[in-house]
Amino acid sequence: MCARLGAVTGMGFTDLVREHFGVRWTAAVVVALLIANFGTAFSEFVGIGAAAGLLHFPRVAAVPMAAVLLWMLVVFGSYKMVERTFLVMSLAFLSYLVAALLAHPAWGSVARGFVVPAVPPSFGGAVVVMALIGTTITPYMQLYLQSSVAEKGIRTEDYIYEQVDVVGGSLFGNIVSAAIIIAAGAALFVHGGTDVHSAADAAKALQPVAGSLAETLFAVGLLGACLLAAPVLALTSAYSVAEALGLEKGVSQEFGRAPAFMGVFTGMILFAAGFALVPGIPFTSALLIIQIINGLVLPVVLVSLLQLTNDRELMGNRANTTVFNMIGVVTVVIVIALSVVLVALTATRPFLG
């Protein structure tokens, strides 16, 4: 839907929200997105530091180095260079596929889990489900996709190629996510791993199934994922703010021509990397909380997206079909219901003991 919006209108998501829903709703979308994006960008730099530690490289050196290199790539590179670099980074995800195969999981259980989901009826179960949704259908990915389609100038007659790109990317992303879950499930529950409170614990849990490759596999995958996500998060924030204010934007723009866009990108990288250097950050707790925030912000984005893609004046014959609307509405209802359940459980937990 986001790709289609970008191809048909040639505009970013926040541009369209400002034009169709007014300043107040735009401000709500941008503020919610900035909060979620900052938390997630911070977690990506925490991940970079953790991966560096597994590769025996100092965290205090790795995080600033990564921040500077990513900043230089976007500020001094063209859109085409940035996109190709991101594609190369995504190859690191292949390490998770190797980890899943080496884990030798109970494939019968894996098959049942794909068809019949099992959710623990507890506060912890609700938290993990909400975090999974927040990290799978993240708001920033939707908005970045639309802005990048608009910046590339994809025309409606070429949309079929973009559609193949989006579907292929989504499938690859979900296959990688499945591999992570399968490898972690086998390591922690089939082969008797340990509780995971840090990246080192996660790598250690893989050792019985991946042997000496465990740390390297986990570190490479984690580093690649974080190096890819951190600049995309910062760029999404920059696109959103510039579009909301109607200012110049784009990766190919020079700093002087798009100061707000580049300024927000720079600030997001700087502060996220800076906070990630604070010692004693609880690794898994921070990740869970941040992804829950993403899940809570998601309905704001999805409701706007559904309204825009159903506007026939805007979309013409590219407006949503019944099937798209059914999938979109069901997704929104489920996410909102889980959000309400999570808030209710959080509020009543002190009284339930």
C-alpha positions as CSV (number, residue, x, y, z in Angstrom):
1,M,0.0,0.0,0.0
2,C,2.8,2.4,0.9
3,A,4.7,1.6,-2.4
4,R,1.5,2.1,-4.4
5,L,0.8,5.5,-2.6
6,G,4.4,6.6,-3.4
7,A,4.2,5.5,-7.1
8,V,0.7,7.0,-7.8
9,T,1.2,10.3,-6.0
10,G,4.9,10.9,-6.1
11,M,4.7,12.1,-2.5
12,G,5.8,10.8,0.9
13,F,3.5,9.6,3.6
14,T,3.6,12.7,5.8
15,D,3.2,14.9,2.8
16,L,-0.2,13.2,2.1
17,V,-1.2,13.2,5.8
18,R,-0.6,17.0,5.9
19,E,-2.6,17.6,2.8
20,H,-5.6,15.3,3.6
21,F,-5.9,15.3,7.4
22,G,-4.5,18.7,8.5
23,V,-1.8,20.0,10.8
24,R,-2.9,18.4,14.1
25,W,-3.1,14.8,12.8
26,T,0.2,15.4,11.0
27,A,1.8,16.6,14.2
28,A,0.5,13.5,16.1
29,V,1.8,11.1,13.4
30,V,5.3,12.8,13.4
31,V,5.6,13.0,17.2
32,A,4.6,9.4,17.6
33,L,7.0,8.3,14.8
34,L,9.9,10.3,16.2
35,I,9.5,8.8,19.7
36,A,9.3,5.3,18.2
37,N,12.1,5.9,15.8
38,F,14.5,7.4,18.3
39,G,14.0,4.4,20.7
40,T,14.6,1.9,17.8
41,A,17.6,3.8,16.5
42,F,19.1,3.8,20.0
43,S,18.5,0.0,20.2
44,E,20.3,-0.5,16.8
45,F,23.4,1.3,18.1
46,V,23.2,-0.8,21.3
47,G,23.1,-3.8,18.9
48,I,26.2,-2.5,17.0
49,G,28.0,-2.3,20.3
50,A,26.9,-5.8,21.4
51,A,28.0,-7.3,18.1
52,A,31.3,-5.5,18.3
53,G,31.8,-7.0,21.7
54,L,31.2,-10.5,20.4
55,L,33.8,-9.8,17.7
56,H,36.3,-8.7,20.4
57,F,36.2,-5.0,19.3
58,P,35.6,-2.3,21.9
59,R,32.0,-1.0,22.1
60,V,33.1,2.5,22.9
61,A,35.0,2.6,19.6
62,A,32.6,0.6,17.4
63,V,29.5,2.8,18.1
64,P,31.1,6.2,17.2
65,M,32.8,4.7,14.2
66,A,29.6,3.2,12.9
67,A,27.7,6.5,13.5
68,V,30.3,8.5,11.5
69,L,30.5,6.1,8.6
70,L,26.7,5.8,8.3
71,W,26.4,9.6,8.5
72,M,29.0,10.1,5.8
73,L,27.4,7.6,3.5
74,V,24.1,9.4,3.5
75,V,25.3,13.0,3.6
76,F,28.0,12.6,1.0
77,G,26.6,9.7,-1.1
78,S,23.9,9.6,-3.8
79,Y,20.6,7.8,-3.4
80,K,21.8,5.0,-5.7
81,M,25.0,4.6,-3.7
82,V,23.1,4.4,-0.4
83,E,20.5,1.9,-1.8
84,R,23.2,-0.4,-3.1
85,T,25.2,-0.2,0.2
86,F,22.0,-1.1,2.1
87,L,21.5,-4.1,-0.3
88,V,25.0,-5.3,0.4
89,M,24.4,-5.0,4.2
90,S,21.3,-7.2,3.9
91,L,23.5,-10.1,2.9
92,A,24.5,-10.4,6.5
93,F,21.0,-11.8,7.2
94,L,22.0,-15.0,5.4
95,S,24.0,-15.9,8.6
96,Y,20.6,-16.5,10.4
97,L,19.5,-19.0,7.8
98,V,22.8,-20.9,8.4
99,A,22.1,-20.7,12.2
100,A,18.6,-22.1,11.8
101,L,19.9,-25.1,9.8
102,L,22.7,-25.8,12.2
103,A,20.3,-25.7,15.1
104,H,18.6,-28.9,13.9
105,P,15.2,-27.9,15.3
106,A,12.2,-30.3,15.7
107,W,10.8,-29.6,12.3
108,G,7.5,-31.1,13.1
109,S,7.0,-28.6,15.9
110,V,8.2,-25.8,13.6
111,A,5.5,-26.8,11.1
112,R,2.8,-26.9,13.7
113,G,3.9,-23.5,15.0
114,F,3.4,-22.0,11.6
115,V,-0.2,-23.2,11.5
116,V,-1.3,-23.1,15.1
117,P,0.3,-20.3,17.1
118,A,0.7,-20.8,20.8
119,V,0.6,-17.7,23.0
120,P,1.3,-18.1,26.8
121,P,-1.7,-16.7,28.6
122,S,0.3,-14.4,30.8
123,F,1.5,-10.8,31.0
124,G,4.9,-12.0,29.6
125,G,3.1,-13.6,26.7
126,A,1.2,-10.4,25.8
127,V,4.4,-8.4,26.0
128,V,6.3,-10.7,23.7
129,V,3.5,-10.8,21.1
130,M,3.2,-7.0,21.1
131,A,7.0,-6.7,20.7
132,L,7.0,-9.2,17.8
133,I,4.3,-7.2,16.0
134,G,6.3,-4.0,16.7
135,T,9.5,-5.4,15.3
136,T,7.8,-7.1,12.3
137,I,5.4,-4.4,11.0
138,T,7.5,-1.5,12.2
139,P,6.0,2.0,11.4
140,Y,9.4,3.3,10.1
141,M,9.7,0.6,7.4
142,Q,6.3,1.5,5.9
143,L,7.1,5.3,5.7
144,Y,10.7,4.8,4.5
145,L,9.4,2.6,1.7
146,Q,6.9,5.2,0.5
147,S,9.4,8.1,0.7
148,S,12.1,6.1,-1.2
149,V,9.6,5.1,-4.0
150,A,8.7,8.8,-4.3
151,E,12.3,9.9,-4.4
152,K,13.2,7.3,-7.0
153,G,10.4,8.7,-9.2
154,I,8.7,5.3,-9.8
155,R,5.9,5.9,-12.3
156,T,2.6,4.0,-12.2
157,E,3.4,2.3,-15.5
158,D,6.6,0.9,-13.8
159,Y,4.8,-0.1,-10.6
160,I,4.9,-3.8,-11.4
161,Y,8.7,-3.8,-10.9
162,E,8.3,-2.0,-7.6
163,Q,5.6,-4.5,-6.6
164,V,8.0,-7.4,-7.3
165,D,10.7,-5.6,-5.3
166,V,8.3,-5.1,-2.3
167,V,6.9,-8.6,-2.3
168,G,10.4,-10.1,-2.7
169,G,11.8,-8.0,0.1
170,S,8.8,-8.8,2.4
171,L,9.2,-12.5,1.8
172,F,13.0,-12.3,2.4
173,G,12.4,-10.4,5.6
174,N,9.9,-12.9,6.9
175,I,12.1,-15.9,6.0
176,V,15.0,-14.3,8.0
177,S,12.6,-13.6,10.9
178,A,11.5,-17.2,10.9
179,A,15.1,-18.4,10.8
180,I,15.9,-16.3,13.9
181,I,12.9,-17.7,15.7
182,I,13.7,-21.3,14.7
183,A,17.3,-21.0,15.7
184,A,16.5,-19.3,19.0
185,G,13.8,-21.8,19.8
186,A,16.0,-24.8,19.1
187,A,18.9,-23.3,21.1
188,L,16.9,-22.3,24.1
189,F,14.3,-25.0,24.4
190,V,15.3,-28.1,22.4
191,H,19.0,-28.2,23.3
192,G,18.7,-26.7,26.8
193,G,20.1,-23.2,26.4
194,T,20.2,-20.4,28.9
195,D,18.1,-17.4,29.7
196,V,19.0,-14.5,27.4
197,H,19.8,-11.1,29.0
198,S,22.5,-10.0,26.6
199,A,23.9,-10.5,23.1
200,A,26.6,-12.7,24.6
201,D,23.9,-14.9,26.2
202,A,22.2,-15.3,22.9
203,A,25.4,-16.3,21.2
204,K,26.2,-18.7,24.0
205,A,22.8,-20.4,23.6
206,L,23.7,-21.2,20.0
207,Q,27.0,-22.9,20.9
208,P,25.6,-26.4,21.5
209,V,24.1,-26.4,18.0
210,A,26.4,-24.1,16.0
211,G,29.7,-24.9,17.8
212,S,32.6,-22.5,17.4
213,L,30.7,-20.6,14.7
214,A,28.0,-19.5,17.1
215,E,29.4,-16.2,18.2
216,T,30.5,-15.2,14.7
217,L,27.2,-16.2,13.1
218,F,25.2,-14.2,15.7
219,A,27.6,-11.2,15.6
220,V,27.6,-10.9,11.8
221,G,23.8,-11.1,11.6
222,L,23.3,-8.7,14.4
223,L,25.9,-6.2,13.1
224,G,24.4,-6.3,9.6
225,A,20.9,-5.9,10.8
226,C,21.8,-2.9,13.0
227,L,24.0,-1.2,10.5
228,L,21.1,-1.4,8.0
229,A,18.3,-0.3,10.3
230,A,20.0,2.6,12.0
231,P,20.4,4.9,9.0
232,V,16.9,3.9,7.7
233,L,15.4,4.9,11.0
234,A,17.2,8.3,10.9
235,L,16.2,8.8,7.3
236,T,12.5,8.0,8.0
237,S,12.5,10.6,10.7
238,A,14.1,13.1,8.4
239,Y,11.6,12.4,5.6
240,S,8.7,12.7,8.0
241,V,9.7,16.1,9.5
242,A,10.7,17.6,6.1
243,E,7.4,16.4,4.5
244,A,5.3,17.7,7.4
245,L,6.9,21.1,7.0
246,G,6.9,21.1,3.2
247,L,10.6,21.5,3.0
248,E,13.3,20.1,0.6
249,K,14.2,16.5,1.3
250,G,16.1,13.6,-0.2
251,V,19.3,11.6,0.2
252,S,20.7,13.1,-3.0
253,Q,20.2,16.6,-1.7
254,E,23.2,18.6,-0.4
255,F,23.2,19.7,3.2
256,G,22.8,23.4,2.2
257,R,19.7,22.7,0.0
258,A,17.9,20.4,2.5
259,P,19.1,21.6,6.0
260,A,16.1,20.4,7.9
261,F,16.2,16.9,6.3
262,M,19.9,16.5,6.9
263,G,19.7,18.2,10.3
264,V,17.1,15.7,11.6
265,F,19.1,12.8,10.1
266,T,22.3,14.0,11.8
267,G,20.6,14.6,15.1
268,M,18.9,11.2,15.2
269,I,22.3,9.5,14.5
270,L,24.2,11.6,17.0
271,F,21.8,11.2,19.9
272,A,20.9,7.6,19.3
273,A,24.6,6.6,19.2
274,G,25.4,8.8,22.2
275,F,22.7,7.2,24.4
276,A,23.8,3.8,23.3
277,L,27.2,4.4,24.9
278,V,25.6,4.8,28.3
279,P,27.0,1.9,30.4
280,G,24.8,-0.8,32.0
281,I,21.9,-0.7,29.5
282,P,19.7,-3.8,30.0
283,F,19.9,-5.4,26.5
284,T,16.8,-7.5,26.2
285,S,14.5,-5.3,28.4
286,A,15.4,-2.3,26.3
287,L,14.7,-4.1,23.0
288,L,11.3,-5.4,24.3
289,I,10.1,-1.9,25.6
290,I,11.2,-0.2,22.3
291,Q,9.4,-2.7,20.1
292,I,6.2,-2.5,22.3
293,I,6.3,1.3,21.7
294,N,6.5,0.5,17.9
295,G,3.5,-1.7,18.3
296,L,1.5,1.0,20.1
297,V,2.4,3.6,17.4
298,L,1.5,1.3,14.5
299,P,-2.3,1.8,14.5
300,V,-1.8,5.6,14.0
301,V,0.2,4.9,10.8
302,L,-2.1,2.1,9.5
303,V,-5.4,3.9,10.0
304,S,-4.0,6.9,8.0
305,L,-2.6,4.5,5.4
306,L,-6.0,2.8,4.9
307,Q,-7.8,6.1,4.6
308,L,-5.4,7.4,2.0
309,T,-5.3,4.2,-0.1
310,N,-9.1,4.1,-0.2
311,D,-9.4,7.7,-1.5
312,R,-10.4,7.2,-5.1
313,E,-9.8,10.9,-6.0
314,L,-6.2,10.4,-4.9
315,M,-5.6,6.9,-6.1
316,G,-8.0,6.4,-9.0
317,N,-8.1,2.8,-10.2
318,R,-5.1,2.1,-7.9
319,A,-7.3,2.4,-4.8
320,N,-7.5,-0.6,-2.4
321,T,-9.3,-3.7,-3.4
322,T,-11.6,-5.5,-1.0
323,V,-8.9,-8.0,-0.2
324,F,-6.4,-5.3,0.7
325,N,-9.0,-3.6,3.0
326,M,-9.8,-6.9,4.7
327,I,-6.2,-7.6,5.5
328,G,-5.5,-4.0,6.6
329,V,-8.6,-3.7,8.8
330,V,-8.0,-7.1,10.5
331,T,-4.4,-6.1,11.1
332,V,-5.4,-2.7,12.6
333,V,-8.1,-4.3,14.8
334,I,-5.7,-7.0,16.1
335,V,-2.9,-4.5,16.9
336,I,-5.4,-2.1,18.7
337,A,-6.9,-5.0,20.6
338,L,-3.4,-6.2,21.7
339,S,-2.5,-2.6,22.6
340,V,-5.6,-2.3,24.9
341,V,-4.9,-5.7,26.5
342,L,-1.2,-4.8,27.1
343,V,-2.1,-1.4,28.7
344,A,-4.8,-3.0,30.8
345,L,-2.5,-5.8,32.0
346,T,0.2,-3.2,32.8
347,A,-2.2,-1.0,34.7
348,T,-3.7,-3.9,36.7
349,R,-0.6,-6.0,37.3
350,P,0.4,-4.3,40.6
351,F,-3.0,-5.2,42.0
352,L,-3.0,-8.8,40.7
353,G,0.3,-9.6,42.3
